[in-house]
Amino acid sequence: MKKILFFFSLFLASTGFANELAKFGTQMSYFYQKPSAASFLQFQKHADKHAPAFKKAKNGADLLISLMIARISEKNGWPIESKVFGEKAKEVLKGESKLAKYINDDGKVDPGKLDMWWAQFFATGDEIYLEKIFMFAGQDPKEFEARMSLVIGAASWSFKANCKQHKAVKAFALKKKSGGGYSTFKMNYLNSI
């Protein structure tokens, strides 16, 4: 998610909408801290307003927005009113499409799935998504298939970066650290946070 938001920020700066869209990026990253029906409606309106920029960026931000709308609605029972992202959000909630099945299949993990887990955490604040990311963060890549090294690297980097920006992620990391029982490699990673 951080990688997408970084590239998204670069794109926004070049379009002249940087300030307004940067605010929306912040709203995306911190929605879970103060959710309300009013802020959810505002989130959807801002997303719709800036939809052309998201689609033009072609970096997956439009999917993450739809996913966030789906999870916020699901958790709180608030209506999906987005005219641009609503259909995709409802598709995710229905769970029948190929995309929805991929989103819900934790056995299919790639760097894009990590972004989806971050988006769902930022939407809900639910630690289940941190658990999923933490499974890969700080792992020794030598203990996994070579194809997983990108996932481990992305998870480790994003988890550490989000510990610096989100008290909830840092608290989660500290809870994991105090629980112990991890490999020396993973404990060294936790000690570096």
C-alpha positions in Angstrom: 0.0 0.0 0.0 2.8 2.4 0.9 4.4 1.8 -2.5 1.2 2.5 -4.3 0.6 5.6 -2.3 4.1 6.8 -3.0 3.8 6.4 -6.7 0.3 7.8 -6.5 1.7 10.9 -4.7 4.2 11.4 -7.5 1.5 11.2 -10.1 -0.7 13.7 -8.2 2.1 16.2 -7.9 2.5 16.2 -11.6 -1.2 16.8 -12.2 -1.6 19.9 -10.0 -4.1 18.2 -7.7 -1.4 17.3 -5.2 -2.7 19.0 -2.1 -6.3 17.9 -2.4 -5.4 14.4 -3.4 -2.8 14.1 -0.7 -5.5 14.8 1.8 -7.5 11.9 0.3 -4.4 9.7 0.6 -4.3 10.6 4.3 -8.0 9.9 4.6 -7.4 6.4 3.1 -4.5 5.6 5.4 -6.1 6.8 8.6 -9.8 6.1 8.1 -9.8 3.3 10.7 -8.9 5.7 13.5 -12.2 7.7 13.4 -14.8 5.9 11.3 -18.2 7.4 11.0 -21.1 7.3 8.6 -20.4 10.9 7.6 -16.7 10.3 7.0 -17.5 7.2 5.0 -19.8 9.2 2.8 -17.2 11.9 2.4 -14.6 9.2 1.6 -16.8 7.9 -1.2 -17.5 11.4 -2.6 -13.8 12.2 -2.6 -13.0 8.9 -4.3 -15.6 9.5 -7.0 -14.4 13.1 -7.6 -10.8 11.9 -8.2 -11.7 8.7 -10.0 -10.2 9.9 -13.3 -6.8 10.4 -11.7 -6.9 7.0 -10.0 -7.8 5.3 -13.3 -5.2 7.2 -15.3 -2.5 6.3 -12.8 -3.0 2.6 -13.5 -1.3 1.6 -10.2 -4.1 -0.4 -8.6 -5.3 2.5 -6.4 -8.8 2.2 -7.9 -9.1 -1.4 -6.8 -7.8 -0.6 -3.3 -10.4 2.1 -3.0 -13.2 -0.3 -4.0 -11.9 -2.8 -1.5 -11.8 -0.2 1.3 -15.4 0.9 0.5 -16.4 -2.8 0.7 -14.8 -3.5 4.0 -15.9 -0.2 5.6 -19.5 -1.0 4.6 -19.3 -4.6 5.7 -17.9 -3.8 9.1 -20.2 -0.9 9.9 -23.4 -1.6 7.9 -23.1 1.7 6.2 -24.5 2.0 2.6 -22.2 2.0 -0.4 -23.1 5.1 -2.4 -20.1 5.5 -4.6 -21.2 5.9 -8.2 -17.7 5.0 -9.5 -16.3 2.4 -7.0 -19.6 1.0 -5.6 -20.2 -1.7 -8.2 -16.7 -3.2 -7.6 -17.1 -2.9 -3.9 -20.4 -4.8 -4.0 -18.7 -7.4 -6.2 -16.1 -7.9 -3.5 -18.7 -8.3 -0.8 -20.7 -10.7 -2.9 -17.6 -12.9 -3.1 -18.4 -14.8 -6.3 -16.3 -13.2 -9.0 -12.7 -14.3 -9.8 -11.4 -11.1 -8.3 -13.4 -11.5 -5.1 -12.2 -15.1 -4.7 -8.6 -14.0 -5.2 -9.0 -11.3 -2.6 -10.4 -13.8 -0.1 -7.9 -16.6 -0.8 -5.0 -16.2 1.7 -3.2 -19.0 -0.1 -2.5 -16.8 -3.1 -0.1 -14.2 -1.8 1.9 -11.8 -3.9 3.0 -8.2 -3.3 -0.4 -7.0 -4.6 -2.2 -9.0 -1.9 -0.1 -7.2 0.7 -1.4 -3.9 -0.6 -5.0 -5.3 -0.3 -4.4 -6.4 3.3 -3.0 -2.9 4.2 -6.1 -1.3 2.5 -8.4 -3.5 4.5 -6.6 -2.7 7.7 -6.7 1.0 7.0 -10.4 0.6 6.3 -11.3 -1.4 9.4 -8.5 -1.3 11.9 -8.9 -5.1 12.3 -5.7 -6.8 13.4 -6.5 -9.9 11.3 -5.0 -8.1 8.3 -1.9 -7.2 10.4 -1.6 -10.9 11.3 -1.6 -11.8 7.6 1.1 -9.3 6.8 3.1 -10.2 9.9 3.3 -13.9 8.7 5.7 -12.7 6.0 7.3 -9.7 7.6 10.8 -10.3 9.0 11.0 -13.9 7.7 14.2 -15.4 6.5 13.7 -15.6 2.7 15.9 -18.7 2.6 13.2 -20.6 4.4 10.7 -20.0 1.6 10.4 -20.7 -2.1 12.4 -18.2 -4.2 9.1 -16.7 -5.6 8.2 -15.6 -2.1 11.3 -13.4 -1.6 9.4 -10.4 -3.1 6.5 -10.9 -0.7 8.8 -11.2 2.3 10.8 -8.1 1.3 7.6 -6.1 0.6 5.9 -7.3 3.8 9.0 -6.5 5.9 9.5 -3.1 4.5 5.8 -2.0 4.6 5.3 -3.4 8.1 8.3 -1.5 9.5 7.3 1.7 7.6 3.8 1.5 9.0 5.1 0.9 12.5 6.6 4.4 12.2 3.4 6.0 11.0 0.6 4.1 12.8 0.5 3.6 16.6 -1.8 0.7 16.1 0.7 -1.2 13.9 3.5 -0.4 16.4 1.4 -1.6 19.3 0.7 -4.8 17.4 4.5 -5.3 16.7 5.3 -4.8 20.4 2.7 -7.3 21.4 4.2 -9.8 19.0 7.7 -9.1 20.3 6.7 -9.5 23.9 5.0 -12.8 23.0 8.2 -14.2 21.6 8.5 -17.7 20.2 9.9 -16.6 16.9 13.0 -17.5 15.1 16.2 -15.5 15.8 15.8 -14.0 12.3 12.3 -12.7 13.0 13.2 -11.6 16.6 16.0 -9.5 15.1 13.6 -8.0 12.7 11.2 -7.2 15.6 14.0 -5.7 17.6 14.8 -3.4 14.7 11.3 -1.8 14.7 
